[in-house]
Structures are given as C-alpha cells and as structure tokens.
Amino acid sequence: MADVTHALGVRAKAGPRGARPKPLFSRRNIMVYGTLGLVSLYYLLPLWVMVVTSLKGMPEIRLGNVFAPPVEITFQPWVKAWAEACTGLNCDGLSRGFFNSVRILIPSVICSIAVASVSGYALSMWKFRGSEVFFTILMIGAFVPYQIMIYPIVILLRELGLYGGLWGLVLVHTVFGLPILTLLFRNYFATVPEELFKAARVDGAGFWAIFFKIMMPMSLPIFVVALILQVTGIWNDFLFGVIYTKPDLYPMTVQLNNIVNSVQGVKEYNVNMAATLLTGLVPLTIYFISGKLFVRGIAAGAVKG
C-alpha cells in the first residue's frame, strides 16, 4: 500500500504527459483561418451576387444594391432562362442546349476514359518496344495549343462527314482528352504492386482479365478524377462547340453566350444570372458528390511518373 501511494505521489509530481494543448486563438491559428476566410469570401461573394440577383425582379435590381438579399423572391428568371429566353432564332431557353450538352457529354466521357484507361494500363504494365517514344509523343500533343489545330480538324471532320454534327464534336473531345487522362492512368497503375500483376500472369490471366478483374476494382479514385476532369472540360467548352456544330446542336455554353450577349431588348440581369447558374450546376454537382475521391486520385495518380 505504501509503495502504491509513493508511486502515485511521484507521478503527480512529474505532471501530465503528452503534448501541451495548443491555444485555440493563437497567432498562427488567427493568421491561417483569417486568410482562409478572406480567400473564401473573395470567391463566394460573386456567387452570392449571382444567386440573389437571379431571385430578384428587374424593378428591385434597378435600385442598385447588388449585395442585398431579395425583398420578394421570384423564380420567374429561372423559368425564363430555362424555357423562354431567346438564344438566337429559337426562344426555348437553355433547355435545348442542356440536352445537346448531355448528348455530347456522355459518349465523350465514356469513350475518352475507356481508351485512356486501357492505354495507361498497357503503357505501365505491358510495355512494348517503342512504348516510351509513343508516350512522349502523346504528352507533347497535350501541350499543343488547340487554336492551331482548329482548321486541320475542320478539314478532317469534313472529309469524314462528321462536320456540323454531334458525333464530330464527340470525336474532338475524346481525342483532346486522351493525353492528360493517359498520363493519369499510367501513373496510377504504376503504383499498383507489381507482385499482383506477376501473380495474375502466373495464374494464367491475360491482358483483359487482369485489367477488368484486378486493375479496375482498385482504380475507383483515378476513374473519378478522369470523370471530373472530362465532365468539367467538356461541359464548359465553348470554342469547339461553336465551331464544330450548327445552331440547332449548340451546347449549353454557346446558348448561354447568346443569351448574355444579346443586344436586343431590355438587359435582364436576373435571367442572365439564372442562366449562368443553370449552366454550371452539372459539373459542380459531380464535383461535390465525389470531391474526396478526386483528391485521393490526384494524389495517387499525379506524382509518380
């Protein structure tokens, strides 16, 4: 009993162990969180202006206080932006462009990710003679400016009979997405333990069996990264959409430009803001749903080369 009392007394004199808790309002915390708060406010303020403006009527907007919340909320600007605003010869809002963008987006994303994933897998696990030269040429193509390739692509699509149609634009987005996606998939597959690949080869698995049964189930994060990159790039594209399609097949971004830059009639800022928010909803939704996997995939697939 005396020994236990003595031990407790010694421990009490020694004091608590472990790291000393940091004060909540330290100079470092105030600087870090203060800076993050200011940066967040800087980026969120324009979004706030867009949202509140889209919910106001034009008489209230003409009062001039763009930061004030709406006194009377109205969703008529959203309805008009979606179904009634004029985007050229047609006055059916962004609805036509939305469905055109979906028809462009889905096959472009599927084709580009499918080809890039198989290419990255082959370049990392099934290296062939000249594979490094092929990969170097592919990477050089990623840094060629799009603008200098516009006219050659117009000629190519015309000869293929795809110019002015949706499938021509799908082909363009697929090809231009391959270099960066192939790099990401190649680097990600290079992080997979080589022993798994060798064990599968010993068990008699071939090229496609290893890809579908081993590589794909382990590669969800990098597929999410590729999905977000392609959805964002294709959905937000304006240049290719306005060049390689015709007015009836314009994507949403081209129709948004026609609404915002219209020079006829009254400038309806609430409709413009609503149209802009509607155009950005798809990539924002996908990013917020899969944000954590995006960070994991970037960290795993963009560092090792």
C-alpha positions in Angstrom: 0.0 0.0 0.0 2.8 2.4 0.8 4.5 1.5 -2.5 1.3 2.4 -4.4 1.0 5.7 -2.6 4.6 6.5 -3.2 4.2 5.8 -7.0 1.1 7.9 -7.2 2.9 10.8 -5.4 5.8 10.6 -7.8 3.5 10.6 -10.9 1.6 13.6 -9.5 4.9 15.5 -9.1 6.0 14.6 -12.6 2.9 16.3 -14.0 0.7 15.2 -17.0 2.4 13.6 -20.0 2.0 14.2 -23.7 2.0 17.3 -25.9 0.8 20.5 -24.4 -2.6 21.5 -25.9 -2.4 24.5 -28.3 -4.5 27.6 -27.5 -7.5 28.0 -29.8 -6.8 31.7 -30.6 -3.1 31.5 -31.1 -1.4 33.9 -33.5 -0.8 31.1 -36.0 -4.5 30.0 -36.0 -5.8 33.5 -36.3 -3.5 34.1 -39.3 -4.3 30.8 -41.1 -8.0 30.8 -40.6 -8.3 34.5 -41.1 -6.5 34.2 -44.5 -8.7 31.2 -45.5 -11.8 33.1 -44.5 -10.8 36.1 -46.6 -10.0 34.0 -49.6 -13.3 32.1 -49.3 -15.2 35.4 -49.0 -13.4 36.7 -52.1 -14.5 33.6 -54.2 -18.0 33.3 -52.7 -19.0 36.9 -53.0 -19.6 36.8 -56.8 -21.6 33.6 -56.3 -23.7 35.3 -53.7 -24.4 38.3 -56.1 -25.4 35.8 -58.8 -27.8 33.9 -56.6 -29.5 36.9 -55.1 -29.7 38.7 -58.4 -31.3 35.7 -60.0 -34.1 35.7 -57.4 -35.0 39.4 -57.8 -37.3 41.1 -60.2 -36.0 43.8 -62.5 -37.6 46.7 -60.5 -35.7 45.6 -57.4 -32.4 45.2 -59.4 -32.7 48.8 -60.7 -32.5 50.0 -57.1 -28.8 49.3 -57.3 -27.9 47.3 -54.1 -26.5 44.1 -55.7 -25.4 42.6 -52.4 -28.8 42.8 -50.6 -30.9 39.7 -50.4 -34.2 39.9 -52.4 -37.1 41.6 -50.7 -39.5 39.4 -52.7 -38.2 36.1 -54.0 -39.2 35.2 -57.6 -38.2 32.1 -59.6 -39.5 33.6 -62.9 -36.0 34.4 -64.1 -35.0 30.8 -63.7 -38.1 29.7 -65.6 -37.4 32.1 -68.4 -33.7 31.2 -68.6 -34.6 27.5 -68.9 -37.6 27.6 -71.2 -38.3 31.1 -72.7 -35.1 33.1 -73.3 -34.0 33.7 -76.9 -30.7 32.1 -77.8 -30.7 33.2 -81.4 -33.5 32.2 -83.8 -35.1 29.9 -81.1 -36.7 31.2 -77.9 -36.9 28.0 -75.9 -34.2 28.9 -73.4 -31.3 26.7 -72.3 -33.4 23.5 -72.4 -32.3 22.7 -76.0 -28.7 23.4 -75.2 -28.8 21.3 -72.0 -29.9 18.2 -73.8 -27.4 18.8 -76.6 -24.7 19.1 -73.9 -25.8 15.8 -72.3 -25.8 14.1 -75.7 -22.2 15.3 -76.3 -21.0 14.7 -72.8 -22.0 11.1 -72.1 -20.3 9.4 -75.2 -17.3 11.7 -75.0 -16.6 10.9 -71.3 -17.2 7.1 -71.9 -15.0 6.9 -75.0 -12.1 9.0 -73.7 -12.0 7.3 -70.3 -12.2 3.8 -71.8 -9.4 4.4 -74.3 -7.2 6.3 -71.9 -7.6 3.7 -69.1 -6.6 0.9 -71.4 -3.7 2.9 -72.9 -2.4 3.8 -69.4 -2.7 0.2 -68.3 -0.8 -1.0 -71.4 1.9 1.6 -71.0 2.5 0.8 -67.3 2.1 -3.0 -67.2 2.6 -4.3 -70.8 5.4 -2.2 -72.1 6.3 -2.9 -75.8 9.1 -1.7 -78.0 8.8 2.0 -78.6 6.3 2.5 -75.8 8.3 5.3 -74.2 8.5 7.1 -77.6 4.8 6.7 -78.1 4.1 8.1 -74.6 6.4 11.0 -75.2 4.7 11.9 -78.5 1.3 11.6 -76.7 2.5 14.0 -74.0 3.8 16.5 -76.5 0.4 16.5 -78.1 -1.1 17.6 -74.7 0.8 20.9 -74.9 -0.1 21.8 -78.5 -2.5 24.8 -78.4 -6.0 24.0 -79.5 -6.2 27.1 -81.7 -3.6 26.0 -84.2 -5.4 22.7 -84.8 -8.9 24.1 -85.4 -8.6 24.3 -89.2 -7.0 20.9 -89.7 -9.7 19.4 -87.6 -12.4 21.1 -89.6 -10.9 19.6 -92.8 -10.7 16.1 -91.2 -14.3 16.2 -89.9 -15.5 17.4 -93.3 -13.7 14.5 -95.0 -15.2 12.0 -92.5 -18.7 13.5 -93.0 -18.9 14.5 -89.3 -18.6 18.2 -89.5 -21.6 20.1 -88.0 -22.9 17.1 -86.1 -22.7 15.9 -82.5 -20.5 12.9 -83.2 -17.8 15.1 -84.8 -17.7 17.1 -81.6 -17.7 13.9 -79.5 -14.6 12.7 -81.5 -12.8 16.0 -80.9 -13.4 15.9 -77.2 -12.3 12.3 -77.0 -9.1 12.9 -78.8 -8.1 16.0 -76.9 -8.9 14.3 -73.6 -6.6 11.3 -74.2 -3.1 12.8 -73.4 -3.7 14.0 -69.8 -6.0 11.1 -69.0 -3.5 8.5 -70.3 -0.8 10.2 -68.1 -3.0 10.0 -65.0 -4.0 6.3 -65.6 -0.4 5.3 -66.4 1.0 6.9 -63.2 -1.8 5.4 -61.1 -1.4 1.9 -62.5 2.4 2.2 -61.8 1.6 2.5 -58.1 -0.1 -1.0 -58.1 2.3 -3.6 -56.6 4.0 -5.5 -59.4 3.6 -8.7 -57.5 -0.2 -8.6 -58.1 0.4 -8.4 -61.8 3.0 -11.2 -61.8 0.8 -13.4 -59.7 -2.1 -13.0 -62.1 0.2 -13.8 -65.0 1.3 -17.0 -63.3 -2.3 -17.9 -62.7 -2.9 -17.6 -66.5 -4.7 -14.3 -66.6 -4.3 -12.4 -69.8 -4.4 -8.7 -70.8 -8.1 -8.1 -70.4 -8.7 -10.4 -67.4 -6.0 -8.5 -65.4 -7.5 -5.2 -66.4 -11.1 -6.0 -65.6 -10.6 -8.2 -62.5 -7.6 -6.6 -60.8 -6.9 -3.1 -62.1 -10.4 -1.6 -62.5 -11.7 -2.6 -59.0 -8.6 -1.0 -57.5 -8.8 2.2 -59.5 -12.0 3.9 -58.5 -10.3 7.1 -57.3 -8.5 7.7 -60.6 -11.6 7.0 -62.6 -13.4 9.6 -60.5 -10.6 12.1 -61.3 -10.9 11.3 -65.0 -14.7 11.7 -64.8 -14.5 15.1 -63.1 -11.8 16.4 -65.5 -13.7 15.4 -68.6 -17.1 16.5 -67.4 -15.8 19.9 -66.4 -13.8 20.4 -69.6 -16.5 19.1 -72.0 -19.4 20.7 -70.3 -17.7 24.1 -70.0 -16.3 24.1 -73.6 -17.4 26.9 -75.8 -14.7 27.1 -78.6 -15.2 23.6 -80.0 -19.0 23.8 -79.6 -19.4 26.9 -81.6 -17.0 25.8 -84.3 -17.8 22.2 -84.9 -21.6 22.2 -84.5 -24.5 24.0 -86.1 -27.0 26.3 -84.3 -29.6 23.6 -83.7 -27.0 21.5 -82.0 -25.2 24.2 -80.0 -24.2 23.1 -76.4 -25.4 24.9 -73.3 -22.4 27.2 -73.1 -22.9 28.6 -76.6 -26.6 29.3 -75.9 -25.6 30.9 -72.6 -23.3 33.3 -74.6 -26.2 34.1 -76.9 -28.5 35.0 -74.0 -26.0 37.1 -72.1 -24.6 39.0 -75.1 -28.0 39.7 -76.7 -28.1 43.3 -77.9 -31.9 43.5 -78.5 -34.5 44.4 -75.9 -34.0 45.1 -72.2 -30.9 43.7 -70.5 -32.4 41.2 -68.0 -29.6 40.7 -65.4 -31.7 38.3 -63.3 -32.3 36.0 -66.3 -28.6 36.1 -67.2 -27.5 35.2 -63.7 -30.0 32.3 -63.5 -28.9 31.0 -66.9 -25.2 31.1 -65.8 -26.1 29.2 -62.6 -28.1 26.6 -64.5 -25.1 26.1 -66.9 -22.7 25.4 -64.0 -24.9 23.1 -62.0 -23.8 19.8 -63.6 -20.0 19.9 -63.1 -20.5 21.5 -59.6 -22.8 18.7 -58.6 -20.5 16.0 -59.7 -17.5 17.6 -58.0 -19.3 18.0 -54.7 -20.5 14.4 -54.7 -17.1 12.9 -55.5 -14.7 15.5 -54.1 -12.9 13.2 -51.6 -12.2 10.6 -54.3 -11.0 13.3 -56.6 -8.3 14.4 -54.1 -7.3 10.7 -53.5 -6.9 10.0 -57.2 -4.9 13.2 -57.9 -2.5 12.4 -55.1 -2.0 8.8 -56.2 -2.0 9.4 -60.0 -0.2 12.6 -60.5 3.0 12.2 -58.5 4.7 9.1 -59.6 6.0 9.0 -63.2 
